[in-house]
Amino acid sequence: MNNAVKKELETFDIHLAHEHVEEIPITNLLNEEKCLLFLEKQMTEMKAPNLPVVASMISKRYAYLVVSSTLYSMIEFNCALNLPVKACALSKERKLCIQAHLCKWQEIETLGRAEWRESVLCELFTFHITPVLEVLKKTSRLPSAIMWENVAIRINSIYRKILTKKLDAVKTERVYSDFNFLKNAKGDLFGLKENPIQQYLKIGEALELNPYRKTCCMYYKLEEDIEGIGYCGNCPIKKKLTKCER
């Protein structure tokens, strides 16, 4: 892995395994007993009132680390770093630690981009994100809808940020093409019966006109406002409070 690639990954808090002390291998998050122990420890560290709040914060953070970084690479470099569960761990600072030799760059090569994209995203969701969220749901009793909207807002955010840059026509087309693919994908892409993020995905004008979430991630329930924001910018509760103040 060259320095340029490594630096790019670090912007998404992805680091080589030896650079940080591991808190938990992601394979452990697929084990209900070990996942529960992890969430209970995180509940203390985050000063969260209960397990559902912790699971929501972890799912939102994890979506940034794994999903946002993958989608960004697909647009920016037209390739993506494969992040198998067995190669990943969370550090004590909740950064992603990877074993580089197990993470291969997925390039288009002879495949058409549409076929390549489907392969990359199916592997990302069906074999990584969905299994992790399923165990988080079972151990915390947090509704799946909240976790999948956590994923969706990371997708909305990464595409919004990319579109604020000066892009050539090719990259602009990639953004909208990849977004539309995700929004219209069948549940098979996620290893589920239905597309779990379809109703939450918004881009461009639709996102500007209605940036608010349908579900609440419960960040406001944390005892300490780590980010100093009170409520998330797209919080549906904040939306209601704003209306009441008018």
Secondary structure as GFF3:
##gff-version 3
##sequence-region A 1 246
A	DSSP	alpha_helix	3	10	.	.	.	ID=ss1
A	DSSP	beta_strand	14	16	.	.	.	ID=ss2
A	DSSP	three_ten_helix	17	19	.	.	.	ID=ss3
A	DSSP	beta_strand	22	25	.	.	.	ID=ss4
A	DSSP	alpha_helix	26	29	.	.	.	ID=ss5
A	DSSP	alpha_helix	32	46	.	.	.	ID=ss6
A	DSSP	alpha_helix	51	62	.	.	.	ID=ss7
A	DSSP	pi_helix	63	68	.	.	.	ID=ss8
A	DSSP	alpha_helix	69	76	.	.	.	ID=ss9
A	DSSP	beta_strand	79	81	.	.	.	ID=ss10
A	DSSP	three_ten_helix	85	87	.	.	.	ID=ss11
A	DSSP	beta_strand	88	91	.	.	.	ID=ss12
A	DSSP	beta_strand	96	98	.	.	.	ID=ss13
A	DSSP	three_ten_helix	100	102	.	.	.	ID=ss14
A	DSSP	beta_strand	105	107	.	.	.	ID=ss15
A	DSSP	alpha_helix	113	124	.	.	.	ID=ss16
A	DSSP	pi_helix	125	129	.	.	.	ID=ss17
A	DSSP	alpha_helix	130	140	.	.	.	ID=ss18
A	DSSP	alpha_helix	144	163	.	.	.	ID=ss19
A	DSSP	alpha_helix	169	184	.	.	.	ID=ss20
A	DSSP	three_ten_helix	187	190	.	.	.	ID=ss21
A	DSSP	three_ten_helix	198	200	.	.	.	ID=ss22
A	DSSP	alpha_helix	205	209	.	.	.	ID=ss23
A	DSSP	three_ten_helix	219	221	.	.	.	ID=ss24
A	DSSP	alpha_helix	236	245	.	.	.	ID=ss25
###
